[in-house]
Amino acid sequence: MTQGRTLQRRTALKLIVATPTAALLSAACGQAAAPSAPAIGAPAPAATASATSVAATTSPPRVTATTQTLAPPQPTPPSLSPRTGGTLRTAVVGDPPGLEVHVLLPGLYETVWLVYDRLITYDDKLVPQPQLAESWEQSADQTSIRLLLRKDVQFHSGREFTSDDVKYNLLRVRDPKIGAGTFVNQSKWFSGIDTPDKYTVVLTSDTPRPLTFDFLEYFNIVDKDAMESADAKSKAVGTGPFSFVEWVPGDHLQFARNPNYWQTGRPYLDGVQASILKDSQAMVTQLEGGAVDAIKTPPLIDFGRLKSDPAYQALAHPNAGIVFCFGVNVLNPPFDDKRVRQALNYAVDRKRFTDSVLFGLGRPQALPWVPGSPAYDAALEQAYAFDLDKAKSLLASAGVSNLEMDLLLTSSAEGNSMAQIYQADLASLGVKLNIRTLDAAVWLDQVNNRKYVGTYWATAARANLLPGTMLSSSKLSDPLNNNSGFKSDQYTQLVNAATSEPDPAKQKQIYQQLNQLIIDESFFMIASSDPPTMLVRANVHNIVPQSLGGFGYTDAWIG
């Protein structure tokens, strides 16, 4: 694990990747796919892989019969010596939907996720490092993994964390009452969950599971006693760096330093308090007025305005793997004809969107993958360069004229701007686009139940992990239950192969076929990366990006 650092302004603005803007949209487009992440590059004890590890630098590694151990922490430069104490004042837009962290919503990353740890955490190369699992051994065929747990770890209640807690959590998410989405299928990968002693867990599967570390990366460990108490919905109890203090709906969420945290000396902060505000502009007002220290996903116009102000740091996530996307309901004609969907894809002006709406922070792309992903294909990324003539020709070949369709979205600056650009371009083709801005609950009902006619706009996550993770678990792309109603035996077989094939060379061939199918069928359309951003006061240090689009405060300090 490399030493943590604050992303400085000039560096941050060069980091152009993706993140979520609306938690509920990510929940539908990628919720079965859009969770959190542990600290990347924290200056905590570093983890070193043994010489026999097989570790990829751009995707989760295949660790074969290998043990990972902790190395001594790296020293902090004297000029950046952390100080202890102080409360980090942050802000969020709207109340969280709840405190349940096995329902994955990215809006909880910088609040409720502070309470929890996971078994492993990815570093900035997406190589798994120890967290609650101190070390592990995975079989060569990737059908089993033995996790050796850290000893003397306590839940905030004071109860010791043991292997029984890991088993409880893995079985808990299978309960349909939890609504854990993607975790249900991932937990069921493992036909065996054995606990031979207090500090050992052995997971076994009948099929190779190359995506095991992707799963463990965002699987928080909750306290059984708290979850089974009468007031479970108002509690958040984990082993993490901060303990939950209170949630006052409409006002704030408060967290306090965990004095018994297993990571010695962390966190530096006494606590974190997140003010609950009505909109993102209110966050900017409070930041500039001195009422808060850090805000996530500010309006990009304000991000651009304040990035050169020495009173602030403008941080951009280096590798979040989150994208803006359209989904198309293929259950209604003429959208069951892929030529119509292809025409809609050619009519998306990706470059104009990234240049004028995202201020150059996003990257126009037709496939979700980040550069460095084993599925990344530079040529296919530009497969749908903006071309209204080609779109018009495809509509004509499909015999479609005077087409009227809806675009469903919830209110956001980026979505509203994209909708207006798209509406104008489609109008030049004789297509009438009705922009329908809905409340989140209505949007979710329309999209998840495929009641819409035309398209929807959202974000999807995890395109930085192994491709099978996003494709199999996001409602954007799930072969068995996607929001478009698209079904294909070939697609299902390819996604299943992507989740179970352990050989990287064979995986590469599978990804190539999947990319071609996604481009050809166009049942979902990627517009661009969605860059996670933060504006932070200059005296706040070591806010660290996390692999799934969040920012971590374990190593943050105020100077």
C-alpha positions, 0 to 999 in steps of 0.5 A: 500500500503506497503512502497516502497523499492529498491530491494537489490541485494541478495533479487532480485536474489531470486525473480524468475518470468517473464517478456518480452524481446521483446516488439513486440513479447509480442504484438503478443503473449500477446499484446492484453495482455501485458501492464504496471503497477502502482507502487507496494509498493510505499511509497506514501499514503497507502490505507487501505481496510475497514473491509468488503472488500473481498481481496485475497492476490494472485489475484485481490479481489472481493470488495463488496459494500465497500469503499477504503480510503487513510491512512497517508503515512508511514515514510521513515527511516532516513538512506534512506531519499529521496533526490529531484532533478536530472535526471535519465538517462536510455536507451532503445533499438530502438525507440518506435512504437509510443506514443499511450498508449492504444496500449499495448506494454511493451517496453513503461513501463519505458518511455511513461507510466511515463506520465499517471495514471490509475484509480486504481493500484495494490499493491504487493499482487495484491490488488487494491489501489486508484489512480485516483479513490479515492474510489469505491463501487462494487456490490455484484454480480459484475455487477456494480462499482461506482468509486469516483474520486480524486478531484483537479487532473490536466492534464499536460495541466492544465485542470481538470480531471473529470468523462467525461475524464473516459467516453471518454477514455472508449469509445475511445478504441472502435474506431477501428482506435486506434487499442486498441486490448484487450481494445475493448472487455473489454470496451464493458463489460460495457453497461452503462457508467454514469457520475452523477457528475464531480467526479463519474463514474458508470459502469454497465454490464449485466454479472458479471465482476470479471476481472474489476480490472485487466482491470482498472489496466493497463488502462491509462487515456489520455487527450481528448484535446491532443488526438483530436488535429492535432498533437496527434501522437506526444503528450503524455498528462496525469495526471502522475508524469512526463510530456512528453518533447520530442522524438527525434527519434533515440536519446532520449525520455525526461520527466520532473517532474510534479510540480502539481502532485496530490501525494504530494512530488512525484516524487523526480526526476527532470526528466527522459531521455531515450537514444535510442540505437541500441542493449542491449550490447550498454546499458551495455557499456553505463552503465559501462561507466557512461553515464546511470544510469539504464537499463532494460533487459540487456543481462543475461550474463552481469546481472550475471557478474555485480550482485556482483559488489558493483557499481550496483544493480541487480534487478529482478521482484518478480511477473511479470507473463510473460512467454516464449512460443511457438505457433503451427499453427494447421491449417496445417497438421500434426500439426492439430493432437494433438499427434504431438503437444504433441510430440513437447511439450515433446521435449522442454528441459525447465530445460536446457533452464532455467539453461544454458540460463537464468542462473537460473533466470527463472522457467521451467513450462508447464503452464503459472501461477505463484505460488499463482495463483488460477489456479496454479497446481504444478503437471501439471506444470511439465506435459511435463518433457523433454522426447524424447522417449515419443516424438518419440512414439507420432510421430510414433503413429501419423504416422509422419516421416521426418517432416520439420517445421519452428520456427519463432523468432526475434533476441534475445539472449534467443530466439536464444539459445532456438532455437538452443537447440530445433533444436538439440533435434528435429533432434534426432527425425528425425525432421528438424527445420528451424530457421527463424529469422525475422524483427519484422514487418515480424514476426508479419505478419507471426504470427498474420495472421497464415502464418507460418508452424510449430511454433513461439517463443515469450513472453506472459504476465499477468499470475499473474492476474486472469487467465481469463484475460490472456486467453481471451486477449492474442493472444497466447490463445484468444479462438476466435482469437489466433495465432495458429488458434485453435478453440474449443467450450469447450475451448471458453465456459471455457474461457468465464466462467473464465471471468464471474464467480464470485464465487471463488470455481466455478472459481477453477473448471473452471481453473482445466478444462482449465489446462487439456485442455491446456496440452492436446491440446498443441496448445501453449506451455509454456517454462519458466518464463521470468524474468524482470531484471534491472541493476541500479547504487548503488546510485539510490534508490526506483525503484519499480516493477510494476504488469505487468513487468515494473519498476516505477520511481515515488518514485525513487531518486538519492543519 
